[in-house]
Amino acid sequence: MQNQISSFDNKASIFLAAIGIVFALAISLFDVFQYDWFIEATNTFQTTFRVLYCAFIVNSIILHLMHVLVLLPRKHNENKQYANYYKDVSLCERDKLNEIFNEYSKNDDLLMDQIKINANICARKHRFLNAGIILFIPFIILLSMLILITVLI
């Protein structure tokens, strides 16, 4: 499960970087609104282009959000301390850490709790990554339409 969580984080990081670069380049299309050919175009064309551009920006923001949500670390809301949760381990004194490790190795419930927590983390990351991948489709379509319109006119 830990490998799967790392895999989701890696995929989200790659998508986030790629989408960020494309989004930054697409922002340069904002100049189109000031070109003479755009100002002289029909109202229908201008409205269509603006709607597509706004849809692209909104889609891009949501797409970024989905990938950021994959990368956000989980919050530790419970009062229990786990021997394999880095914040718990870093806050413990050596004696307390020894006690937690001994309890963890003897108590199957703690192990099951940790497996359940990791499964929930994995499921959440998977859900957000899938949403981001699905949102990538309209991102590409909108970007392609904007580029085509800009190049063809």
N, C-alpha and C positions, 0 to 999 in steps of 0.2 A: 504494500500500500504506500509506503514511503517513496518507493521508486515512481509510482504512478503520480503522486503529488508533485514530485520533482519534475516529472515529464510535463504535467499540466503547466507548471510554473515556467518551464523552458519554452514551451509552445506559445504561451501568452506573452512572454518577453519578446520573442521573435516577431509575433504579430504586432505587438505594440510598437516596436521599433520601425517595422516596415510601414505600418499605417501612419505613424507620425511623420515619416519622411514624405510619403505620398500626400498627406494632408497639408504639410508645409508647402509643398510644391503647388498643390491645388489652390492654396490661398492666393497665389499669384494670379489666378483667374479673376480675382477681385478687380484688377486693373481694367478688365474688359468693360466694366460699367462706365468708364470714362472715355473710351475710344469713340471717335466720330461715327464709325460704322454702326456701333451699338446705339448711340444716341439717335441716329437717323433711322434706325430700324423701326418696324411697325410696333405698335403697343402690344399686340399679341405676342410677337417674338420676345420683346423685352420682359413681359410678364412671365412667359414660359421659362425663359432663362433664369429669371430671378427666383421663381418657384423651385426649379431644379437645383439652383445653387443653394437656396435655403434648406431644401431637403437633404442635400449633400452634407451641409454643415451640421445639421441636427443628427443625421445618421453617423457622421464621423465622431461627434461628441459621445453619442451613446455607445458606439463601437469601442472607443477608448475606455469608457467607463466599464464596460463588460470585461475588458482585459485587465484593467487595474483591479477590479474586484477579484479576479483569479489570483492576483499576486498579493493581495492584502493578507497579512498574517492573522491568524485566528486570535480571538480574545479568550483569555483564561478566566472564566466566570465562576468556576467552582472553588470551593474551600479545600478540596483535596489537593494533596501534593503528589505529583507523579515523578517517578524516578527517570523517566525518559522525556520530560518536558524541560527544555533548556532554561526557562525562567525559574521554574521551581528549583532546579539543580543549582543555578547561579546564586539564588538567594539563601540557600541552606548552608549552615555550618557543617563541618565535616562529620560530627557525631550524628546530627539530625539526618544528614545525607545517608550515612550508614544505616540508620534506622529505616529510612524510606526504602532503600535498596533491599534490605532484609524483608520488610513487609511486602514489597512488590514481588519478590521471588517466591514468597510463601502463599500469597493471596491471589487466587485465580480471578477473583472479581475485579481487582485492579487492572489486571492484564486485559480482561474482557472490556472494561470501561475504556481503556486506551485504544483498543482495536475499534470500538464503536466510535470514539472521538475521531480517530484517523479516517474511518469510513465516511463519517459525516463531512469532514474536511474535503475528502476526495470527491464526494458527490457534489458538494457546493462548487468546487473548482471546475468540475466537469460540466455542470449546468451553465456556469458563466462562460466557459470556453466555447461550448456549443452555441450559446446565444451569440457570442462574438463572431463565430464562424458563419452562422446564418446571416448576421447583419453585414458580413463582408460581401455578400452577393449584391445587395442593393448599392453598397458603397462602390463597387466596381462598375455596376450598370450606370449609376448616376455620374460617376467620374467620366466614363466613356462617352456618355451623352453630352456632357458639358464640353469635353475636348472636341468631339465631332462637330458640335454646333459652332464652336469657336474657330475651328480650322476651316470648315466649309463655308462660312460666311465671309 
